[in-house]
Amino acid sequence: MKKIIFSLLVAISFISTAQEEDKGTFTLSGSVDTYYSSNLSENSLGTIGVLSDVPANGFGLGMVNTVFSYEKGKTGIVADLAYGPRANAANAYTGAINQLYAYYNLSDKITFTLGQFNTFLGYEVIAPTVNFNYSVSYLFNAGPFSHTGMKIDYAASEDLSFMLAITNPHAITDGANPTDNYQLGFQTGYKNQYLNIVYGSVQQGGPDDVFFIDYTGGFDFTDTLFLGINAAYSNSSDADAGYQGLALYLQNQFSEKFSLGFRPEFFTTTAGTGDASQSAYTLTGNTALSESLKLVTELRYDTSNDVTFFGKDNVTGVTIAAVYSF
């Protein structure tokens, strides 16, 4: 009798396990952020770099970001929904959809993805939980933010990876591509150093020869000291315009709860009519109030001899942001 009972328990265990596996894996994550920002320059309103669809001055809302993901066997989906001024500033869907894609793992090394996904270019992303700084760089604002199309990722080894993509022009994110123009993308990564290339059309009716090349990487000097690097160049011969820039991310973790970072950035827009350069220097303190809530305190100085900021050649802004992740 004991053997029979034991056998039944084992059988029930296998059936239960199989049922759990058939159900797949569902996860829910996301973030909420809000901030206070002020221009310290006399008789001037608005700050630079706070990602928002309204001028950043006083108290402001970032966005609510909710990520639904489901995986079963070799397939899965991700529905990354975002709403708020921060999402609106980076998404043509007025923030409703940040990412929406399905994927298929052909093998342990090869993954096909179809849909809208955040760009593989650059160091910073839309969601504030991933970035060390709260304000964003000029390189981030130069775009692209997201791509709609298909990509193939190949993990050759633990250190080496490749990616190929064909997407709509990245300014077209609110539906089907009404043109016959596309973008081609390529990425190769080695030990967390990434070289990214995009070529093609950016928007409907625009030039179809826009070229982007972008390097994103970083180095750990010690267990607590890190240097991140983002260098990028873009140009279109037909439009006779582009940009180039460099941003450095020096960050040191002083304790489990506090880190300090410095981001100097140098950015130039290029055109046949002349170039315009500007630079920004951002000092950011990250304080972990809990496992889920961090306080980001930031002092940023922007300056230029070629462009003005609210009628001035330089501007200093201070931002205090609360970022909650779940």
C-alpha positions in Angstrom: 0.0 0.0 0.0 2.8 2.4 0.9 4.4 1.7 -2.5 1.1 2.4 -4.3 0.6 5.7 -2.4 4.2 6.7 -3.1 3.7 5.9 -6.8 0.5 8.0 -6.9 2.2 10.9 -5.2 5.1 10.8 -7.7 2.6 10.6 -10.6 0.6 13.6 -9.3 3.9 15.5 -8.9 4.8 14.9 -12.5 1.3 15.9 -13.7 1.4 19.0 -11.6 4.9 19.9 -12.9 3.8 19.4 -16.5 0.7 21.5 -16.0 2.8 24.3 -14.5 5.2 24.1 -17.5 2.3 24.2 -19.9 1.1 27.4 -18.3 4.3 29.2 -19.1 5.9 32.0 -17.1 4.2 35.4 -16.6 6.0 38.4 -15.1 5.0 41.9 -14.2 7.4 44.8 -13.6 7.7 48.5 -14.1 8.3 51.9 -12.6 6.9 55.2 -11.6 8.9 58.5 -11.5 8.3 62.1 -10.5 10.6 65.1 -10.0 11.2 68.7 -9.0 13.4 70.7 -11.4 14.5 74.4 -11.3 16.6 76.7 -13.4 19.1 78.5 -11.3 19.8 81.1 -13.9 18.4 84.5 -13.1 15.1 85.5 -14.8 14.9 82.3 -16.8 12.5 79.3 -16.7 12.9 75.8 -18.0 15.7 73.2 -17.6 17.6 71.2 -20.2 17.6 67.4 -20.5 14.7 66.4 -18.3 12.8 64.2 -20.7 9.3 65.6 -20.9 6.7 66.9 -23.4 6.4 70.1 -21.4 9.0 72.6 -20.2 10.7 71.1 -17.1 10.3 73.7 -14.3 8.9 73.2 -10.8 7.2 69.9 -9.9 6.6 67.4 -12.7 5.5 63.9 -13.6 7.7 61.4 -15.4 5.8 58.3 -16.4 4.3 55.1 -15.2 5.8 52.1 -17.0 4.3 48.7 -16.8 5.9 45.7 -18.5 3.9 42.5 -19.1 5.9 39.5 -20.3 4.9 35.9 -21.0 7.1 33.0 -22.0 6.2 29.5 -22.9 8.6 27.0 -24.4 10.6 28.7 -27.1 8.2 31.6 -27.6 7.3 34.8 -25.7 5.8 38.2 -25.8 6.6 41.6 -24.2 4.0 44.4 -23.8 5.8 47.4 -22.4 3.2 50.1 -21.7 4.1 53.7 -20.7 2.1 56.8 -20.0 3.0 60.3 -19.0 5.1 63.3 -20.1 8.3 61.3 -20.2 6.8 58.6 -22.4 5.1 61.2 -24.7 8.4 62.9 -25.3 10.0 59.7 -26.7 7.1 57.9 -28.4 4.8 58.8 -31.3 2.1 56.7 -29.7 1.7 59.4 -27.0 3.3 57.1 -24.6 0.8 54.2 -24.8 3.2 51.7 -26.2 6.9 51.7 -25.3 7.6 48.2 -26.6 5.4 45.5 -28.1 7.0 42.4 -29.6 7.0 38.7 -29.9 10.0 36.5 -30.0 11.0 32.9 -30.9 14.1 31.2 -29.6 15.2 29.1 -32.5 18.0 27.7 -30.3 20.0 28.6 -27.2 22.0 31.0 -29.4 19.5 32.4 -32.0 16.4 34.6 -31.2 14.0 36.1 -33.7 12.1 39.2 -32.6 9.2 41.0 -34.4 7.4 44.2 -33.3 8.5 47.4 -31.7 11.5 47.4 -29.4 13.7 50.1 -27.9 16.8 51.1 -29.9 20.0 49.2 -29.6 21.9 52.5 -30.2 23.2 54.6 -27.3 23.9 54.3 -23.6 20.6 55.6 -22.2 17.0 54.4 -22.5 13.5 55.8 -22.0 12.9 54.0 -18.6 14.5 56.0 -15.8 15.2 52.9 -13.7 17.9 51.7 -16.1 19.7 55.1 -16.4 22.1 56.4 -13.7 21.3 60.0 -14.6 17.7 61.3 -14.5 18.2 63.9 -17.3 19.2 62.5 -20.6 22.1 63.3 -22.9 22.1 65.1 -26.2 23.0 61.8 -27.9 19.9 60.2 -26.4 17.7 63.1 -27.6 19.2 62.8 -31.1 17.5 59.4 -31.3 16.3 57.0 -32.4 14.3 55.9 -29.4 12.6 52.7 -30.8 12.4 50.6 -33.9 9.5 48.7 -35.5 10.5 45.7 -37.5 12.4 42.4 -37.1 15.8 41.5 -35.7 17.8 38.4 -35.3 20.2 38.0 -32.3 23.0 35.5 -32.3 25.0 34.7 -29.2 28.2 33.2 -30.5 29.6 32.8 -27.0 29.3 34.3 -23.5 31.4 37.2 -24.7 30.6 37.6 -28.4 27.2 38.5 -30.0 25.7 39.7 -33.3 22.4 41.3 -34.3 20.8 42.0 -37.7 17.7 44.1 -38.0 15.4 45.4 -40.7 12.9 48.1 -39.5 10.7 50.9 -40.6 12.2 54.4 -40.6 12.5 55.0 -36.9 10.3 58.1 -37.0 7.4 55.9 -38.1 6.2 54.1 -35.0 2.5 54.7 -35.1 1.5 51.9 -37.5 2.4 50.3 -40.8 5.1 51.8 -43.0 3.4 53.9 -45.6 6.6 54.0 -47.7 8.8 51.5 -49.4 11.8 52.7 -47.3 13.4 50.8 -44.5 16.4 50.9 -42.1 19.0 48.2 -41.8 20.7 47.7 -38.4 23.7 45.8 -37.2 25.3 45.2 -33.8 28.3 43.3 -32.6 29.2 43.0 -29.0 32.3 41.7 -27.3 32.6 41.7 -23.5 30.0 44.4 -23.0 31.5 46.7 -25.7 29.0 47.3 -28.5 29.4 48.7 -32.0 26.1 49.7 -33.6 25.3 50.7 -37.2 22.1 51.8 -38.8 21.5 52.9 -42.4 18.4 53.9 -44.4 15.5 56.3 -44.1 14.5 58.1 -40.9 11.1 59.4 -41.9 8.5 59.5 -44.6 9.6 61.8 -47.4 13.1 62.3 -46.0 16.5 61.2 -47.3 17.1 57.4 -47.5 20.9 57.5 -47.0 21.1 58.4 -43.3 24.0 56.7 -41.6 24.5 56.1 -37.9 27.5 54.6 -36.2 27.6 54.3 -32.4 29.9 52.8 -29.8 28.6 52.0 -26.3 30.7 50.4 -23.6 32.5 50.8 -20.4 35.2 49.6 -18.1 35.4 48.7 -14.4 38.5 50.3 -12.9 37.8 48.8 -9.5 34.9 47.0 -7.8 33.3 50.4 -7.2 34.6 52.7 -9.9 33.2 52.5 -13.5 33.6 54.5 -16.7 30.9 54.3 -19.4 31.4 55.6 -22.9 29.0 56.6 -25.7 30.4 58.0 -28.9 28.2 58.5 -32.0 28.3 59.9 -35.5 25.5 60.4 -38.0 25.3 61.9 -41.5 23.2 62.2 -44.6 24.8 63.3 -47.9 21.4 64.0 -49.4 20.3 66.2 -46.4 23.9 67.6 -45.9 23.3 67.2 -42.2 24.1 65.1 -39.2 25.6 65.1 -35.7 28.5 63.8 -33.7 29.1 63.5 -30.0 30.8 61.9 -27.0 29.4 61.3 -23.5 31.4 59.8 -20.6 29.8 58.3 -17.5 32.1 58.2 -14.5 30.4 56.5 -11.5 31.6 55.5 -8.1 29.7 53.5 -5.5 30.6 54.8 -2.1 28.3 52.4 -0.2 25.4 50.0 -0.8 23.0 53.0 -0.7 24.9 55.9 -2.3 26.6 56.4 -5.6 28.0 59.5 -7.3 28.3 60.0 -11.0 29.7 62.7 -13.4 28.6 62.9 -17.1 30.5 65.3 -19.3 29.1 65.5 -22.9 30.2 67.2 -26.1 27.7 67.3 -29.0 27.8 69.0 -32.4 25.1 69.2 -35.1 26.6 69.4 -38.6 25.2 71.0 -41.7 26.3 72.5 -44.9 25.3 75.9 -43.6 27.5 75.5 -40.5 28.0 73.5 -37.4 26.7 74.1 -33.9 28.4 72.8 -30.8 27.2 72.5 -27.2 28.3 70.7 -24.0 26.8 69.6 -20.8 28.2 68.6 -17.4 26.0 66.6 -15.0 26.7 65.7 -11.4 24.3 63.0 -10.2 23.9 61.4 -6.8 21.9 58.2 -6.5 20.5 57.3 -3.0 18.7 54.0 -2.4 16.0 54.7 0.1 14.8 51.1 -0.2 15.1 48.2 -2.6 12.5 49.7 -4.8 12.8 53.5 -4.3 15.8 55.6 -5.2 16.3 59.4 -5.0 18.2 61.0 -7.8 19.7 64.4 -7.1 21.2 66.2 -10.1 23.1 69.4 -10.9 23.5 70.1 -14.6 25.3 72.9 -16.5 24.9 73.4 -20.3 26.9 75.9 -22.3 27.4 76.8 -26.0 28.8 79.6 -28.1 26.6 78.6 -31.0 23.1 78.1 -29.5 21.2 79.7 -26.7 19.2 78.2 -23.8 16.1 80.3 -23.0 17.9 83.3 -24.4 21.2 82.7 -22.6 24.5 81.0 -23.6 24.5 78.8 -20.6 22.0 77.4 -18.1 22.3 75.6 -14.7 19.5 73.4 -13.5 18.9 71.3 -10.4 16.6 68.2 -10.4 15.5 66.0 -7.6 13.7 62.9 -8.8 12.0 59.9 -7.1 12.1 56.7 -9.1 10.2 53.6 -7.9 10.6 50.3 -9.5 8.6 47.1 -9.0 
